[in-house]
Amino acid sequence: MAATTQRLPSIDPRKTALIVVDVQNDFMPGGALGVYMGDKIISGYTSNVANVIREAKKTGIFIVTTQDWHPLEHPSFSKKGGIWPDHCVQNTSGADFPVGLFDDASVDLKVLKGMSDIGNGYSGFGEKTGTSIEVLDAFPSIGVELANKGIDTLLVCGVATEYCVKSTAIDGAALTQAKLARLRKHVQHLNEKYFGAGSKKSHVADLTVAEQLQARSELVAKDAEVPKPNGASSDQPVFKRVIVVDDLVHPVTPEGGDTCKKSDLGANGVELLGWEKIRPLLKSQ
């Protein structure tokens, strides 16, 4: 008897976002934290990031980019006791995207991340280590922005597989309605107090260190105003499906990438599919 193959569910592009994680100069070969052969996802292949962004955009997929945007004294840097060399420092060429990677007009949401003074800043959803507040580390809030647009499926690609791609994908899969309510409260407060009418500031990156510290204490206090989770619906995931695009990611080390793909992603509810398998699933409902 012939073996049957399980048919994968279709993907509605109108409810899907492609998150391109940290495809920046400092992560390309020759950069401050160059990933070996990391440039293979942007050149030399039909299914490279630039082509996939163009193709995804034509289908109606919402395009998001994340960009490491570290302060000069970021805690992930070895000089501050972290494990990485200085990289993707704010307003430097290393933090820029490679020239020609995409047309700015094709990107619907640009997220700067790794801005706070706590943690490594891996996730596009924001650092959650210690007293860090996600929206002060990664802004605008991917969770809030995509949920507000009715997005329910995430496609994640970029570098590096076992660090920023993994953290972004897993955090996307773990975002619940209860957590989303908290993030919305935080975003509302920032918009009202710091980015409102008459303000010359529109982004967390525009805030001074003193303002960020003040905002952190205010947001912690705001948590008390968020209704307590009630019932099973509060535990429901915001995104019903999170997929790492297998042929559009690259690891720091092959071993790290293999471990991530074989165990870390699946154990946290994240699928792994190549773009060629995703393409035929893109069907408007």
Buried (B, 14 or more C-beta within 10 A) or exposed (E): EEEEEEEEEEBBBBBBBBBBBBBBBBBBEEBBBBBEEBBBBBEEBEBBBBBBBEBBBEBEBBBBBBBBBBBEEBBBBEEEEBEBEBBBBBEBEBBBBBEEBBEEEBBBBBBBBBBBBBBBBBBBBBBBEEEBBBBBBBBBBBBBBBBEBEBBBBBBBBBBBBBBBBBBBBBBBBBBBBBBEBBBBBBEBBEEEBBEEEEEBEBBBEBEEEBBEBBBEBBEEBEEEBEEBEEEEBEEBBBEBBBBBBBBBBBBEEEBBEBBBEEBBEEBBBBBBEBEBBBEBBEEE
